[in-house]
């Protein structure tokens, strides 16, 4: 244990309060990084991914719904595995609820959309 770094045991021996350091050493070993690499590391740390499943669903939405709903409902958002879809009116929303399982299976069959677990109709 290095004596120049604070830790709980050493500070207890010294009789002073221990406050853990919130900063960490850089993982680059002091070497400079490109801005693109910094941005990617930051997004990875936040848990954000370059996920294009939202765009895939938006582009292929008409293939996932029965033809009678074409132009009457549209995907609005994809968040935390839930696809939010707006319907033109309450009657369309009710019919979409009956077809929800079939629509969800077609959406999950799209490339990169397996994480979508639920559809909410607005």
Buried (B, 14 or more C-beta within 10 A) or exposed (E): EEEEEBEEEBEEEEEEEEEEEEEEEEEEEEEEEEEEEEEBEEEEEEEEEEEEBBEBBBEBBEEBBEEEBEEBBBBEEBEEEEBBBBBEEEEBBEBBEEBBEEBBEBBEEBEEBEEBEEBEBE
